[in-house]
Amino acid sequence: MRDWLRHRLPNERTLQAHPGLRWLGPLLRRPWLWHMNRRRVAVGAGIGVFFGFLIPVLQIAGAAVLALLLRANLPVAAFSTLVSNPFTYAPIGVAAYHTGAAILGEPVKDDAVQTLEGAVGEAGAGPTETTASPGWVEQAKAIGKPLFLGLAVFATVGGIVTWGLVHLAWTVAVWIKRRRRRRLRPA
């Protein structure tokens, strides 16, 4: 499991070269940020998914700071923020809006959903030349409480579920490896 993760995760140099993480500098040299054990990888994955759902921008920087504070695996935290990306922003935003509206007991406004889909589509397309149109953050603020409540619920539940699934998968992988070793051992 460790080897599989090591080949797929960014290394220390890659993360130090990232513009959003350059300011962390010497903090990235801490050896426990790079350890591949069940606890650190599970916490790192949970942190990354939490920030991936919660914040659509600067999510890697937020995950890196919390990974530093909680001594989690930094590459896993940075990589798992990719649960949200330009292709998934719109579906996550709309689902979060519906979830938040259901929790608050508010009716779902079709124009708010269309505004969110359009705003996220514009954000994924890159910066526009017109400065008169409000950015997607301002449009998301106009949608209000349901969106942010839904994102908070998704982030919390997603982080906890991810932590649990990674912990369980690691435990099962270790159990299978031990079982194979016992079978191959001469009697």
VEXPA-842585 format. One record per residue: x, y, z of N, C-alpha, C in turn; residue in three letters; residue number from 1. Coordinates in steps of 0.05 Angstrom, whole numbers, plus 5000, padded with zeros to 4 digits. Layout:
// VEXPA-842585
+------+------+------+-------+-------+-------+------+------+------+---------+-----+
! n_px ! n_py ! n_pz ! ca_px ! ca_py ! ca_pz ! c_px ! c_py ! c_pz ! residuo ! num !
+------+------+------+-------+-------+-------+------+------+------+---------+-----+
!    X !    Y !    Z !     X !     Y !     Z !    X !    Y !    Z !     ALA ! NUM !
...
+------+------+------+-------+-------+-------+------+------+------+---------+-----+
This chain:
// VEXPA-842585
+------+------+------+-------+-------+-------+------+------+------+---------+-----+
! n_px ! n_py ! n_pz ! ca_px ! ca_py ! ca_pz ! c_px ! c_py ! c_pz ! residuo ! num !
+------+------+------+-------+-------+-------+------+------+------+---------+-----+
! 5017 ! 4976 ! 5000 !  5000 !  5000 !  5000 ! 5018 ! 5025 ! 5000 !     MET !   1 !
! 5039 ! 5024 ! 5016 !  5057 !  5047 !  5017 ! 5070 ! 5053 ! 4990 !     ARG !   2 !
! 5080 ! 5032 ! 4978 !  5093 !  5035 !  4952 ! 5073 ! 5046 ! 4931 !     ASP !   3 !
! 5049 ! 5036 ! 4931 !  5029 !  5046 !  4912 ! 5024 ! 5076 ! 4917 !     TRP !   4 !
! 5022 ! 5084 ! 4942 !  5018 !  5113 !  4948 ! 5042 ! 5130 ! 4941 !     LEU !   5 !
! 5066 ! 5120 ! 4947 !  5090 !  5135 !  4942 ! 5093 ! 5142 ! 4912 !     ARG !   6 !
! 5085 ! 5123 ! 4895 !  5088 !  5128 !  4866 ! 5067 ! 5147 ! 4855 !     HIS !   7 !
! 5045 ! 5151 ! 4869 !  5023 !  5167 !  4859 ! 5021 ! 5194 ! 4872 !     ARG !   8 !
! 5034 ! 5199 ! 4894 !  5032 !  5224 !  4908 ! 5055 ! 5243 ! 4901 !     LEU !   9 !
! 5050 ! 5269 ! 4904 !  5072 !  5288 !  4898 ! 5094 ! 5285 ! 4920 !     PRO !  10 !
! 5118 ! 5291 ! 4912 !  5140 !  5289 !  4932 ! 5146 ! 5316 ! 4944 !     ASN !  11 !
! 5166 ! 5318 ! 4961 !  5172 !  5342 !  4976 ! 5179 ! 5365 ! 4957 !     GLU !  12 !
! 5195 ! 5360 ! 4937 !  5203 !  5381 !  4918 ! 5179 ! 5392 ! 4903 !     ARG !  13 !
! 5161 ! 5375 ! 4895 !  5138 !  5383 !  4880 ! 5120 ! 5402 ! 4896 !     THR !  14 !
! 5116 ! 5395 ! 4922 !  5100 !  5412 !  4939 ! 5114 ! 5438 ! 4946 !     LEU !  15 !
! 5140 ! 5437 ! 4949 !  5154 !  5462 !  4954 ! 5154 ! 5481 ! 4930 !     GLN !  16 !
! 5151 ! 5470 ! 4906 !  5150 !  5487 !  4882 ! 5123 ! 5498 ! 4877 !     ALA !  17 !
! 5102 ! 5488 ! 4891 !  5075 !  5498 !  4887 ! 5073 ! 5526 ! 4898 !     HIS !  18 !
! 5062 ! 5545 ! 4882 !  5061 !  5573 !  4890 ! 5046 ! 5578 ! 4916 !     PRO !  19 !
! 5025 ! 5562 ! 4921 !  5009 !  5566 !  4945 ! 5022 ! 5555 ! 4970 !     GLY !  20 !
! 5043 ! 5539 ! 4967 !  5056 !  5527 !  4990 ! 5084 ! 5537 ! 4995 !     LEU !  21 !
! 5095 ! 5553 ! 4977 !  5122 !  5563 !  4979 ! 5127 ! 5577 ! 5006 !     ARG !  22 !
! 5107 ! 5591 ! 5016 !  5111 !  5606 !  5041 ! 5115 ! 5588 ! 5065 !     TRP !  23 !
! 5108 ! 5562 ! 5063 !  5113 !  5544 !  5085 ! 5142 ! 5537 ! 5089 !     LEU !  24 !
! 5158 ! 5539 ! 5067 !  5187 !  5535 !  5067 ! 5198 ! 5514 ! 5085 !     GLY !  25 !
! 5211 ! 5523 ! 5107 !  5224 !  5503 !  5125 ! 5205 ! 5484 ! 5139 !     PRO !  26 !
! 5180 ! 5491 ! 5142 !  5161 !  5473 !  5155 ! 5157 ! 5448 ! 5139 !     LEU !  27 !
! 5161 ! 5449 ! 5112 !  5158 !  5426 !  5096 ! 5180 ! 5405 ! 5099 !     LEU !  28 !
! 5201 ! 5412 ! 5114 !  5223 !  5394 !  5118 ! 5219 ! 5375 ! 5142 !     ARG !  29 !
! 5196 ! 5378 ! 5156 !  5190 !  5361 !  5179 ! 5186 ! 5332 ! 5170 !     ARG !  30 !
! 5201 ! 5313 ! 5181 !  5199 !  5286 !  5170 ! 5172 ! 5273 ! 5174 !     PRO !  31 !
! 5157 ! 5280 ! 5195 !  5132 !  5267 !  5200 ! 5110 ! 5275 ! 5180 !     TRP !  32 !
! 5115 ! 5295 ! 5164 !  5096 !  5302 !  5143 ! 5096 ! 5283 ! 5120 !     LEU !  33 !
! 5117 ! 5267 ! 5118 !  5120 !  5249 !  5096 ! 5118 ! 5220 ! 5103 !     TRP !  34 !
! 5113 ! 5213 ! 5129 !  5111 !  5185 !  5138 ! 5085 ! 5173 ! 5126 !     HIS !  35 !
! 5089 ! 5148 ! 5117 !  5066 !  5133 !  5107 ! 5058 ! 5112 ! 5127 !     MET !  36 !
! 5041 ! 5119 ! 5145 !  5029 !  5100 !  5163 ! 4999 ! 5104 ! 5163 !     ASN !  37 !
! 4984 ! 5085 ! 5174 !  4955 !  5086 !  5173 ! 4944 ! 5111 ! 5185 !     ARG !  38 !
! 4952 ! 5119 ! 5208 !  4941 !  5143 !  5221 ! 4946 ! 5168 ! 5205 !     ARG !  39 !
! 4971 ! 5173 ! 5197 !  4977 !  5198 !  5183 ! 4965 ! 5200 ! 5156 !     ARG !  40 !
! 4963 ! 5177 ! 5141 !  4951 !  5178 !  5115 ! 4921 ! 5181 ! 5117 !     VAL !  41 !
! 4908 ! 5168 ! 5136 !  4879 !  5171 !  5140 ! 4871 ! 5200 ! 5148 !     ALA !  42 !
! 4887 ! 5211 ! 5166 !  4881 !  5239 !  5174 ! 4886 ! 5258 ! 5151 !     VAL !  43 !
! 4908 ! 5254 ! 5136 !  4914 !  5271 !  5113 ! 4892 ! 5269 ! 5092 !     GLY !  44 !
! 4881 ! 5246 ! 5086 !  4860 !  5243 !  5067 ! 4835 ! 5257 ! 5077 !     ALA !  45 !
! 4828 ! 5254 ! 5102 !  4805 !  5267 !  5113 ! 4807 ! 5297 ! 5112 !     GLY !  46 !
! 4831 ! 5308 ! 5118 !  4835 !  5337 !  5117 ! 4832 ! 5347 ! 5088 !     ILE !  47 !
! 4844 ! 5332 ! 5069 !  4843 !  5340 !  5042 ! 4814 ! 5341 ! 5031 !     GLY !  48 !
! 4799 ! 5320 ! 5037 !  4771 !  5320 !  5027 ! 4755 ! 5342 ! 5041 !     VAL !  49 !
! 4760 ! 5347 ! 5067 !  4746 !  5368 !  5081 ! 4751 ! 5395 ! 5067 !     PHE !  50 !
! 4776 ! 5402 ! 5062 !  4781 !  5427 !  5048 ! 4773 ! 5427 ! 5019 !     PHE !  51 !
! 4774 ! 5404 ! 5006 !  4765 !  5402 !  4979 ! 4736 ! 5409 ! 4975 !     GLY !  52 !
! 4719 ! 5400 ! 4994 !  4691 !  5407 !  4993 ! 4685 ! 5435 ! 5004 !     PHE !  53 !
! 4699 ! 5443 ! 5025 !  4693 !  5468 !  5039 ! 4701 ! 5493 ! 5023 !     LEU !  54 !
! 4725 ! 5493 ! 5012 !  4735 !  5518 !  5000 ! 4742 ! 5512 ! 4971 !     ILE !  55 !
! 4729 ! 5526 ! 4952 !  4736 !  5521 !  4924 ! 4762 ! 5533 ! 4914 !     PRO !  56 !
! 4774 ! 5551 ! 4930 !  4800 !  5563 !  4922 ! 4819 ! 5560 ! 4946 !     VAL !  57 !
! 4844 ! 5559 ! 4941 !  4865 !  5556 !  4962 ! 4861 ! 5532 ! 4980 !     LEU !  58 !
! 4849 ! 5512 ! 4969 !  4844 !  5488 !  4985 ! 4869 ! 5473 ! 4993 !     GLN !  59 !
! 4889 ! 5473 ! 4975 !  4914 !  5459 !  4982 ! 4928 ! 5473 ! 5004 !     ILE !  60 !
! 4928 ! 5499 ! 5004 !  4942 !  5514 !  5026 ! 4928 ! 5509 ! 5052 !     ALA !  61 !
! 4901 ! 5510 ! 5053 !  4886 !  5504 !  5077 ! 4892 ! 5476 ! 5088 !     GLY !  62 !
! 4892 ! 5457 ! 5070 !  4897 !  5429 !  5077 ! 4925 ! 5426 ! 5088 !     ALA !  63 !
! 4944 ! 5440 ! 5075 !  4972 !  5439 !  5084 ! 4976 ! 5450 ! 5112 !     ALA !  64 !
! 4963 ! 5472 ! 5118 !  4965 !  5484 !  5145 ! 4953 ! 5465 ! 5166 !     VAL !  65 !
! 4930 ! 5454 ! 5160 !  4918 !  5436 !  5180 ! 4934 ! 5410 ! 5182 !     LEU !  66 !
! 4945 ! 5400 ! 5160 !  4962 !  5377 !  5161 ! 4987 ! 5382 ! 5178 !     ALA !  67 !
! 4998 ! 5406 ! 5177 !  5020 !  5413 !  5194 ! 5012 ! 5412 ! 5223 !     LEU !  68 !
! 4989 ! 5424 ! 5229 !  4980 !  5425 !  5257 ! 4973 ! 5398 ! 5268 !     LEU !  69 !
! 4961 ! 5381 ! 5252 !  4953 !  5354 !  5262 ! 4973 ! 5332 ! 5256 !     LEU !  70 !
! 4996 ! 5340 ! 5245 !  5017 !  5321 !  5239 ! 5008 ! 5298 ! 5220 !     ARG !  71 !
! 4993 ! 5306 ! 5200 !  4983 !  5287 !  5180 ! 5002 ! 5286 ! 5157 !     ALA !  72 !
! 4997 ! 5267 ! 5139 !  5014 !  5263 !  5116 ! 5006 ! 5286 ! 5096 !     ASN !  73 !
! 5026 ! 5303 ! 5090 !  5021 !  5326 !  5073 ! 5015 ! 5319 ! 5044 !     LEU !  74 !
! 5029 ! 5302 ! 5031 !  5022 !  5296 !  5003 ! 4994 ! 5284 ! 4999 !     PRO !  75 !
! 4986 ! 5268 ! 5018 !  4959 !  5257 !  5017 ! 4938 ! 5279 ! 5021 !     VAL !  76 !
! 4943 ! 5297 ! 5040 !  4925 !  5319 !  5044 ! 4923 ! 5337 ! 5020 !     ALA !  77 !
! 4945 ! 5342 ! 5007 !  4945 !  5359 !  4983 ! 4931 ! 5345 ! 4960 !     ALA !  78 !
! 4937 ! 5320 ! 4956 !  4925 !  5305 !  4934 ! 4895 ! 5301 ! 4937 !     PHE !  79 !
! 4886 ! 5296 ! 4961 !  4857 !  5290 !  4965 ! 4840 ! 5315 ! 4963 !     SER !  80 !
! 4852 ! 5339 ! 4962 !  4835 !  5362 !  4958 ! 4824 ! 5362 ! 4929 !     THR !  81 !
! 4835 ! 5346 ! 4912 !  4826 !  5345 !  4884 ! 4799 ! 5332 ! 4881 !     LEU !  82 !
! 4786 ! 5325 ! 4903 !  4758 !  5315 !  4902 ! 4740 ! 5336 ! 4888 !     VAL !  83 !
! 4747 ! 5361 ! 4892 !  4733 !  5382 !  4877 ! 4753 ! 5395 ! 4858 !     SER !  84 !
! 4744 ! 5397 ! 4834 !  4761 !  5408 !  4812 ! 4742 ! 5422 ! 4793 !     ASN !  85 !
! 4752 ! 5435 ! 4772 !  4734 !  5449 !  4753 ! 4712 ! 5433 ! 4742 !     PRO !  86 !
! 4715 ! 5406 ! 4740 !  4694 !  5389 !  4729 ! 4673 ! 5383 ! 4750 !     PHE !  87 !
! 4680 ! 5384 ! 4776 !  4661 !  5376 !  4796 ! 4650 ! 5399 ! 4812 !     THR !  88 !
! 4660 ! 5424 ! 4807 !  4650 !  5447 !  4823 ! 4619 ! 5450 ! 4820 !     TYR !  89 !
! 4609 ! 5450 ! 4795 !  4581 !  5454 !  4791 ! 4563 ! 5433 ! 4804 !     ALA !  90 !
! 4569 ! 5407 ! 4800 !  4552 !  5387 !  4813 ! 4553 ! 5388 ! 4844 !     PRO !  91 !
! 4577 ! 5393 ! 4855 !  4580 !  5395 !  4884 ! 4565 ! 5420 ! 4894 !     ILE !  92 !
! 4567 ! 5442 ! 4880 !  4554 !  5467 !  4889 ! 4524 ! 5464 ! 4888 !     GLY !  93 !
! 4513 ! 5452 ! 4867 !  4484 !  5449 !  4865 ! 4474 ! 5429 ! 4886 !     VAL !  94 !
! 4488 ! 5407 ! 4889 !  4480 !  5387 !  4909 ! 4482 ! 5399 ! 4938 !     ALA !  95 !
! 4503 ! 5415 ! 4942 !  4505 !  5429 !  4969 ! 4483 ! 5449 ! 4973 !     ALA !  96 !
! 4476 ! 5463 ! 4952 !  4453 !  5482 !  4955 ! 4427 ! 5468 ! 4961 !     TYR !  97 !
! 4422 ! 5446 ! 4947 !  4397 !  5430 !  4953 ! 4398 ! 5419 ! 4981 !     HIS !  98 !
! 4421 ! 5409 ! 4990 !  4423 !  5398 !  5016 ! 4419 ! 5419 ! 5038 !     THR !  99 !
! 4432 ! 5442 ! 5034 !  4429 !  5464 !  5053 ! 4401 ! 5474 ! 5054 !     GLY ! 100 !
! 4388 ! 5476 ! 5031 !  4360 !  5485 !  5031 ! 4342 ! 5465 ! 5045 !     ALA ! 101 !
! 4347 ! 5440 ! 5041 !  4331 !  5419 !  5055 ! 4335 ! 5420 ! 5085 !     ALA ! 102 !
! 4359 ! 5424 ! 5094 !  4365 !  5426 !  5123 ! 4351 ! 5450 ! 5135 !     ILE ! 103 !
! 4353 ! 5473 ! 5121 !  4341 !  5498 !  5131 ! 4311 ! 5499 ! 5127 !     LEU ! 104 !
! 4300 ! 5481 ! 5111 !  4271 !  5481 !  5105 ! 4263 ! 5503 ! 5086 !     GLY ! 105 !
! 4281 ! 5512 ! 5070 !  4276 !  5533 !  5051 ! 4269 ! 5521 ! 5024 !     GLU ! 106 !
! 4253 ! 5534 ! 5008 !  4248 !  5524 !  4981 ! 4272 ! 5528 ! 4963 !     PRO ! 107 !
! 4276 ! 5510 ! 4944 !  4298 !  5512 !  4926 ! 4290 ! 5531 ! 4904 !     VAL ! 108 !
! 4307 ! 5551 ! 4899 !  4301 !  5572 !  4879 ! 4316 ! 5564 ! 4854 !     LYS ! 109 !
! 4301 ! 5561 ! 4832 !  4313 !  5553 !  4807 ! 4333 ! 5574 ! 4796 !     ASP ! 110 !
! 4327 ! 5599 ! 4801 !  4345 !  5620 !  4791 ! 4372 ! 5619 ! 4807 !     ASP ! 111 !
! 4370 ! 5611 ! 4833 !  4395 !  5609 !  4848 ! 4412 ! 5586 ! 4838 !     ALA ! 112 !
! 4399 ! 5564 ! 4831 !  4414 !  5541 !  4820 ! 4427 ! 5548 ! 4794 !     VAL ! 113 !
! 4412 ! 5562 ! 4776 !  4423 !  5570 !  4751 ! 4446 ! 5590 ! 4754 !     GLN ! 114 !
! 4443 ! 5608 ! 4774 !  4464 !  5627 !  4780 ! 4489 ! 5612 ! 4789 !     THR ! 115 !
! 4486 ! 5593 ! 4806 !  4508 !  5577 !  4816 ! 4522 ! 5562 ! 4794 !     LEU ! 116 !
! 4506 ! 5549 ! 4777 !  4518 !  5534 !  4754 ! 4533 ! 5552 ! 4736 !     GLU ! 117 !
! 4521 ! 5576 ! 4730 !  4535 !  5595 !  4712 ! 4560 ! 5606 ! 4725 !     GLY ! 118 !
! 4559 ! 5613 ! 4750 !  4582 !  5624 !  4764 ! 4605 ! 5604 ! 4765 !     ALA ! 119 !
! 4599 ! 5580 ! 4771 !  4620 !  5559 !  4772 ! 4631 ! 5554 ! 4745 !     VAL ! 120 !
! 4614 ! 5554 ! 4724 !  4623 !  5550 !  4697 ! 4642 ! 5572 ! 4688 !     GLY ! 121 !
! 4636 ! 5597 ! 4696 !  4654 !  5619 !  4690 ! 4680 ! 5617 ! 4705 !     GLU ! 122 !
! 4679 ! 5608 ! 4730 !  4704 !  5605 !  4746 ! 4722 ! 5583 ! 4734 !     ALA ! 123 !
! 4710 ! 5562 ! 4723 !  4726 !  5541 !  4711 ! 4737 ! 5549 ! 4685 !     GLY ! 124 !
! 4724 ! 5568 ! 4671 !  4734 !  5576 !  4645 ! 4758 ! 5595 ! 4647 !     ALA ! 125 !
! 4763 ! 5606 ! 4670 !  4786 !  5624 !  4674 ! 4776 ! 5653 ! 4676 !     GLY ! 126 !
! 4794 ! 5671 ! 4679 !  4786 !  5699 !  4683 ! 4774 ! 5711 ! 4657 !     PRO ! 127 !
! 4754 ! 5728 ! 4661 !  4742 !  5741 !  4638 ! 4752 ! 5769 ! 4636 !     THR ! 128 !
! 4747 ! 5780 ! 4612 !  4757 !  5807 !  4608 ! 4739 ! 5828 ! 4619 !     GLU ! 129 !
! 4714 ! 5822 ! 4623 !  4695 !  5841 !  4634 ! 4697 ! 5842 ! 4664 !     THR ! 130 !
! 4700 ! 5866 ! 4675 !  4701 !  5868 !  4704 ! 4675 ! 5877 ! 4715 !     THR ! 131 !
! 4655 ! 5882 ! 4698 !  4629 !  5891 !  4707 ! 4613 ! 5868 ! 4719 !     ALA ! 132 !
! 4617 ! 5843 ! 4709 !  4602 !  5821 !  4720 ! 4614 ! 5812 ! 4746 !     SER ! 133 !
! 4597 ! 5807 ! 4766 !  4608 !  5798 !  4792 ! 4620 ! 5770 ! 4790 !     PRO ! 134 !
! 4640 ! 5765 ! 4805 !  4654 !  5739 !  4805 ! 4637 ! 5718 ! 4818 !     GLY ! 135 !
! 4646 ! 5693 ! 4816 !  4630 !  5671 !  4826 ! 4628 ! 5672 ! 4856 !     TRP ! 136 !
! 4647 ! 5684 ! 4870 !  4645 !  5685 !  4899 ! 4622 ! 5704 ! 4907 !     VAL ! 137 !
! 4620 ! 5727 ! 4894 !  4598 !  5745 !  4900 ! 4571 ! 5733 ! 4893 !     GLU ! 138 !
! 4570 ! 5718 ! 4871 !  4545 !  5705 !  4863 ! 4538 ! 5683 ! 4883 !     GLN ! 139 !
! 4558 ! 5669 ! 4892 !  4553 !  5648 !  4912 ! 4544 ! 5660 ! 4938 !     ALA ! 140 !
! 4555 ! 5683 ! 4946 !  4545 !  5697 !  4970 ! 4516 ! 5705 ! 4968 !     LYS ! 141 !
! 4508 ! 5712 ! 4943 !  4480 !  5720 !  4939 ! 4461 ! 5696 ! 4943 !     ALA ! 142 !
! 4471 ! 5673 ! 4938 !  4454 !  5649 !  4942 ! 4450 ! 5644 ! 4972 !     ILE ! 143 !
! 4471 ! 5650 ! 4987 !  4468 !  5651 !  5016 ! 4472 ! 5625 ! 5032 !     GLY ! 144 !
! 4458 ! 5625 ! 5054 !  4461 !  5604 !  5074 ! 4459 ! 5576 ! 5064 !     LYS ! 145 !
! 4440 ! 5569 ! 5047 !  4437 !  5541 !  5039 ! 4463 ! 5530 ! 5026 !     PRO ! 146 !
! 4475 ! 5546 ! 5009 !  4500 !  5536 !  4996 ! 4522 ! 5531 ! 5016 !     LEU ! 147 !
! 4527 ! 5550 ! 5034 !  4549 !  5547 !  5053 ! 4543 ! 5526 ! 5074 !     PHE ! 148 !
! 4518 ! 5523 ! 5082 !  4511 !  5502 !  5100 ! 4515 ! 5475 ! 5087 !     LEU ! 149 !
! 4506 ! 5472 ! 5062 !  4510 !  5447 !  5047 ! 4540 ! 5440 ! 5043 !     GLY ! 150 !
! 4556 ! 5460 ! 5037 !  4585 !  5455 !  5034 ! 4597 ! 5447 ! 5061 !     LEU ! 151 !
! 4588 ! 5459 ! 5082 !  4599 !  5452 !  5109 ! 4591 ! 5423 ! 5116 !     ALA ! 152 !
! 4567 ! 5416 ! 5109 !  4558 !  5388 !  5115 ! 4574 ! 5368 ! 5098 !     VAL ! 153 !
! 4576 ! 5375 ! 5072 !  4592 !  5357 !  5054 ! 4621 ! 5354 ! 5064 !     PHE ! 154 !
! 4633 ! 5377 ! 5072 !  4661 !  5376 !  5081 ! 4664 ! 5359 ! 5106 !     ALA ! 155 !
! 4646 ! 5363 ! 5125 !  4648 !  5348 !  5150 ! 4643 ! 5319 ! 5146 !     THR ! 156 !
! 4621 ! 5312 ! 5133 !  4615 !  5284 !  5129 ! 4636 ! 5271 ! 5110 !     VAL ! 157 !
! 4643 ! 5285 ! 5089 !  4663 !  5274 !  5071 ! 4690 ! 5269 ! 5084 !     GLY ! 158 !
! 4699 ! 5288 ! 5101 !  4724 !  5284 !  5115 ! 4724 ! 5260 ! 5134 !     GLY ! 159 !
! 4702 ! 5258 ! 5149 !  4700 !  5236 !  5168 ! 4697 ! 5209 ! 5154 !     ILE ! 160 !
! 4681 ! 5208 ! 5133 !  4678 !  5183 !  5118 ! 4704 ! 5175 ! 5104 !     VAL ! 161 !
! 4718 ! 5195 ! 5093 !  4743 !  5189 !  5080 ! 4763 ! 5178 ! 5100 !     THR ! 162 !
! 4765 ! 5191 ! 5123 !  4783 !  5181 !  5144 ! 4777 ! 5152 ! 5151 !     TRP ! 163 !
! 4751 ! 5146 ! 5155 !  4743 !  5119 !  5162 ! 4749 ! 5099 ! 5140 !     GLY ! 164 !
! 4743 ! 5106 ! 5115 !  4748 !  5088 !  5093 ! 4778 ! 5082 ! 5089 !     LEU ! 165 !
! 4794 ! 5103 ! 5091 !  4823 !  5099 !  5088 ! 4834 ! 5082 ! 5110 !     VAL ! 166 !
! 4825 ! 5087 ! 5134 !  4833 !  5071 !  5158 ! 4825 ! 5042 ! 5154 !     HIS ! 167 !
! 4800 ! 5038 ! 5145 !  4790 !  5011 !  5141 ! 4805 ! 4997 ! 5118 !     LEU ! 168 !
! 4809 ! 5011 ! 5096 !  4823 !  4999 !  5073 ! 4852 ! 4991 ! 5081 !     ALA ! 169 !
! 4865 ! 5008 ! 5096 !  4893 !  5002 !  5104 ! 4893 ! 4978 ! 5123 !     TRP ! 170 !
! 4874 ! 4976 ! 5141 !  4872 !  4953 !  5159 ! 4867 ! 4928 ! 5144 !     THR ! 171 !
! 4849 ! 4928 ! 5125 !  4843 !  4905 !  5109 ! 4867 ! 4896 ! 5092 !     VAL ! 172 !
! 4881 ! 4916 ! 5080 !  4904 !  4910 !  5064 ! 4926 ! 4896 ! 5081 !     ALA ! 173 !
! 4930 ! 4906 ! 5105 !  4950 !  4894 !  5123 ! 4941 ! 4866 ! 5132 !     VAL ! 174 !
! 4915 ! 4863 ! 5137 !  4905 !  4837 !  5145 ! 4909 ! 4816 ! 5122 !     TRP ! 175 !
! 4903 ! 4824 ! 5097 !  4906 !  4807 !  5074 ! 4935 ! 4799 ! 5070 !     ILE ! 176 !
! 4953 ! 4819 ! 5073 !  4982 !  4814 !  5070 ! 4992 ! 4794 ! 5091 !     LYS ! 177 !
! 4983 ! 4797 ! 5116 !  4991 !  4778 !  5137 ! 4980 ! 4751 ! 5132 !     ARG ! 178 !
! 4956 ! 4749 ! 5122 !  4943 !  4723 !  5117 ! 4958 ! 4709 ! 5095 !     ARG ! 179 !
! 4966 ! 4723 ! 5074 !  4981 !  4711 !  5052 ! 5008 ! 4701 ! 5062 !     ARG ! 180 !
! 5021 ! 4717 ! 5079 !  5047 !  4709 !  5090 ! 5044 ! 4683 ! 5106 !     ARG ! 181 !
! 5023 ! 4681 ! 5122 !  5019 !  4656 !  5138 ! 5014 ! 4632 ! 5120 !     ARG ! 182 !
! 5000 ! 4636 ! 5098 !  4995 !  4614 !  5079 ! 5020 ! 4604 ! 5066 !     ARG ! 183 !
! 5037 ! 4623 ! 5059 !  5062 !  4616 !  5045 ! 5084 ! 4605 ! 5063 !     LEU ! 184 !
! 5081 ! 4609 ! 5089 !  5100 !  4600 !  5108 ! 5100 ! 4569 ! 5109 !     ARG ! 185 !
! 5123 ! 4557 ! 5109 !  5123 !  4527 !  5110 ! 5112 ! 4517 ! 5137 !     PRO ! 186 !
! 5098 ! 4495 ! 5136 !  5085 !  4484 !  5159 ! 5104 ! 4471 ! 5178 !     ALA ! 187 !
+------+------+------+-------+-------+-------+------+------+------+---------+-----+
